[in-house]
Amino acid sequence: MPVEQIVEPCTLETFDRAIYNWVNDELDLFAKTNEGFKKVPVIWAGAERAYQLKHRPELRDLRETIILPVITVERSAVLKDRERTGLFGGGLIYSNDRRKNVYTVARKIQPDKTRNFANAGAKRVKGVKNTNRYDNKEVVYEFVTIPTPTWIHITYEVVLRTEYQQQMNSILTPFINRYGNVHTFYMQENTNMFEGFIDQDFTTNNNVANLETDERRFETSLAIRVEGYLIGEGENQVQQTVAIRENQVKVRFGKEKTIFDS
């Protein structure tokens, strides 16, 4: 597999896709409606309304009102906490070369170039090409480096909206009970994995107690904090996403007569 597919960039949109897919695919919530037991649609709250109307017209009625039940997901806060820096608390200074990447994620031996040094050393010492008995210490390694990962904490607000109490009970229970008494879970987007923490408070905002003429609505909101890392700067990144370097094995200086052509 190419290195670019093993170490993929990680941006804010990667976090957004991970939490959306977790709610939509991992939880995969259903509720009873007038049309039967149907999947509850998940909407990314940051999308433009015009986009929602064109690409998901089934979510609204003829008056363009959202059909309940529905779940919305929104990114509400981003935190870069100096006290909680994950595995990269020490920080890494950018390299001065044009590639700049300094965080090493893989290393392997370059067989062709290492073999050349081994053959040259064996021929110099023994007069023949390299054999298994020759101890070659001139090994060429290939290093794979990426931009320094930056640890961040993102808070998402998930809002559940239904018409009936039974629907709310059906879709709220998995958020509480899916992981038992543990509030943490893991989510993944491509090769990037993040850890999520479900807040202990589930806030309700229903309008059924006032007994007025407004449309009945049951609403529960919960916060999910996702911890992970940013790799790269997205579209504004100048440096390479993945850089490949080789180590220096031997340094040679030319003789004076070679330099001055004498």
C-alpha positions in Angstrom: 0.0 0.0 0.0 1.4 3.5 -0.9 2.6 5.6 2.1 0.1 8.3 1.2 -2.7 5.9 1.9 -1.3 4.7 5.2 -0.7 8.1 6.7 -3.6 10.3 5.6 -4.0 14.0 6.5 -6.4 14.8 9.3 -8.3 18.0 9.3 -11.4 19.4 11.1 -13.6 17.9 8.4 -12.1 14.5 9.2 -13.4 14.9 12.8 -16.8 16.0 11.4 -17.1 13.0 9.2 -16.1 10.6 12.0 -18.7 11.9 14.4 -21.4 12.0 11.8 -20.7 8.5 10.6 -20.7 7.3 14.2 -24.2 8.6 14.8 -25.6 7.7 11.4 -23.9 4.3 10.9 -22.6 3.0 14.2 -25.7 3.8 16.3 -28.0 3.4 13.3 -31.1 4.5 15.2 -34.7 3.6 14.3 -38.1 4.8 15.7 -41.8 4.0 15.2 -43.6 6.5 12.9 -46.9 6.7 11.1 -45.2 5.0 8.2 -43.7 2.2 10.3 -40.4 1.4 12.0 -38.1 3.8 10.1 -34.5 4.9 10.4 -34.1 8.3 12.0 -32.3 10.7 9.6 -29.1 12.4 10.8 -28.5 16.0 9.6 -25.3 17.9 9.7 -26.5 21.3 11.1 -23.8 23.3 9.4 -25.0 22.5 5.9 -26.8 25.2 4.0 -30.6 25.0 3.9 -30.6 25.2 0.1 -28.3 22.2 -0.1 -30.5 20.2 2.2 -33.6 21.1 0.2 -32.0 19.9 -3.1 -30.1 16.9 -1.9 -32.5 15.5 0.8 -36.0 16.8 -0.1 -37.5 13.8 1.7 -36.6 15.3 5.1 -39.2 18.2 4.7 -42.9 18.4 4.0 -44.6 20.6 1.4 -44.2 23.6 3.7 -40.5 22.9 3.9 -40.8 22.0 7.6 -38.5 19.3 9.0 -40.3 16.0 9.4 -39.7 14.5 12.9 -38.1 12.5 14.3 -34.6 13.8 13.4 -31.1 14.0 14.8 -28.8 17.0 14.2 -25.1 17.1 14.8 -23.1 20.4 15.1 -19.6 21.3 16.0 -19.9 23.8 18.8 -16.3 24.3 20.1 -12.6 23.6 19.3 -10.0 23.6 22.1 -6.2 23.4 22.0 -5.4 22.8 25.6 -1.8 23.2 26.7 -2.4 21.0 29.7 -3.8 18.1 27.7 -1.6 17.5 24.7 -1.8 13.7 24.2 1.3 12.0 22.9 2.8 15.1 21.4 3.3 17.3 24.4 6.9 18.0 23.9 6.4 19.5 20.4 8.6 19.2 17.4 10.4 22.1 15.7 10.0 22.3 11.9 12.9 21.2 9.8 14.7 23.8 7.8 14.6 22.0 4.5 11.8 22.5 2.0 9.9 19.3 3.1 9.7 20.5 6.8 8.1 17.3 8.0 9.8 16.0 11.2 7.6 13.4 12.8 8.8 10.0 11.8 6.1 7.3 11.3 8.0 4.6 9.5 11.6 3.4 8.8 12.8 0.7 6.6 16.2 -0.4 5.0 16.9 0.6 1.5 18.1 -2.7 0.1 19.7 -1.6 -3.2 21.9 1.2 -1.7 22.8 -0.8 1.4 23.9 -3.7 -0.9 26.1 -1.4 -2.8 27.9 -0.3 0.4 28.2 -3.9 1.5 29.7 -5.0 -1.8 32.1 -2.1 -1.9 33.2 -2.8 1.7 33.6 -6.5 1.2 35.6 -6.0 -2.0 37.9 -3.5 -0.2 38.5 -5.9 2.7 38.3 -9.3 1.1 38.7 -8.6 -2.5 35.3 -10.2 -3.4 31.7 -9.1 -3.3 29.7 -9.2 -0.1 29.2 -12.5 1.7 27.2 -13.3 4.8 30.3 -13.2 6.9 31.1 -9.5 6.1 29.7 -7.2 8.9 28.4 -4.2 7.0 27.7 -1.2 9.2 26.9 1.2 6.4 23.1 0.7 6.3 20.9 3.1 4.3 17.5 3.7 5.9 14.4 5.3 4.4 12.4 7.5 6.8 8.8 8.4 6.3 7.9 11.7 8.0 4.7 13.7 8.3 3.8 17.2 9.7 3.8 17.4 13.5 0.5 16.1 14.9 -1.4 18.7 17.0 -3.7 17.4 19.7 -7.1 19.1 20.0 -10.4 18.7 21.7 -13.6 19.2 19.7 -17.1 19.4 21.3 -20.2 18.4 19.2 -23.8 19.1 20.1 -26.2 16.3 19.2 -29.9 17.2 19.4 -32.7 14.7 19.2 -36.1 16.0 18.1 -39.3 13.9 18.1 -43.0 14.3 18.1 -43.8 11.7 20.7 -42.3 10.6 24.0 -42.0 7.0 22.8 -39.8 8.1 19.8 -37.5 10.0 22.1 -37.2 7.0 24.4 -36.2 4.8 21.5 -33.4 7.0 20.1 -32.1 8.4 23.4 -31.6 5.0 25.1 -28.6 3.9 22.9 -26.7 7.1 23.7 -27.0 6.2 27.4 -26.7 2.4 27.3 -24.6 1.4 24.3 -21.4 1.4 26.2 -22.7 0.6 29.7 -21.3 2.7 32.5 -18.3 3.7 30.4 -18.6 7.2 28.8 -15.8 6.7 26.2 -15.9 5.2 22.7 -13.8 5.2 19.6 -14.6 6.3 16.1 -12.6 6.1 12.9 -12.5 7.9 9.6 -10.2 6.2 7.0 -6.9 5.5 8.9 -7.5 8.2 11.6 -9.0 7.1 14.9 -10.4 9.4 17.6 -11.7 8.9 21.1 -15.1 10.3 22.1 -16.5 11.1 25.5 -20.3 11.4 26.1 -21.2 14.1 28.6 -23.1 13.0 31.6 -25.9 15.6 31.2 -28.8 15.0 28.8 -30.7 18.3 28.6 -34.4 18.3 27.7 -36.2 21.2 26.1 -39.8 20.0 25.6 -42.9 22.2 25.0 -45.6 19.8 26.1 -46.0 21.2 29.6 -47.4 24.6 28.6 -50.4 23.0 26.8 -50.5 25.8 24.2 -51.3 25.5 20.5 -47.8 25.1 19.3 -46.8 21.9 17.6 -45.7 19.2 20.2 -42.0 18.7 20.3 -39.7 16.6 22.5 -36.1 17.7 22.4 -33.0 16.4 24.1 -29.4 17.7 23.6 -26.2 16.1 24.6 -22.5 17.0 24.2 -19.8 14.7 22.9 -16.2 15.7 23.3 -13.8 14.2 20.7 -10.1 14.1 21.2 -7.6 13.5 18.4 -4.9 15.1 16.3 -4.6 17.4 13.3 -2.1 16.4 10.7 -1.3 19.1 8.2 -3.0 22.4 7.4 -5.5 21.2 4.8 -5.8 23.3 1.6 -3.4 25.9 3.0 -0.6 23.5 3.6 2.7 24.3 1.8 4.8 21.4 2.9 4.4 17.9 1.7 1.8 15.6 3.3 4.3 12.8 3.5 8.1 13.2 3.0 10.6 10.4 2.4 14.2 10.9 3.4 17.4 8.8 3.6 20.1 8.9 6.2 23.7 9.8 5.5 26.0 6.8 5.6 29.3 8.3 4.5 30.6 11.7 3.8 33.5 12.2 1.3 35.7 15.2 0.7 37.5 15.7 -2.6 41.2 16.1 -2.6 42.9 19.4 -3.3 44.1 18.5 -6.7 40.6 17.5 -7.6 39.1 20.7 -6.4 41.7 23.0 -8.0 42.2 20.8 -11.1 45.9 20.4 -10.4 
